Amino acid sequence: MKKHSFIGSSGSDKFCIRGIDVFKYKWIMIGDVVIVIDPDTKQPLSFSAYKIEVGSTTLSFVAGKLQNGKWGFFDYDE
């Protein structure tokens, strides 16, 4: 099982990955569901993989709601 590294979490509508605020763009579901580990509870969660397109850049990531209600973001390599 591939381990997806935790990038961070957000309780608001702003979160940057590699300098890009992901909440400013439409998330396109990649069609992959992965198991990640909640960084606080250490429990497994099923999250979807997404991508956003910013100009000629495509940014892929895994995201979902953590058990504390915040958005959790993890790395994703296609």
Buried (B, 14 or more C-beta within 10 A) or exposed (E): EEEBEBBEBBEEEEBBBEEBBBBEBEBEEBEEEBEBBBEEEEEEBEBBBBBBEBEEEEBBBBBBEBEEEBBBBBBBEE
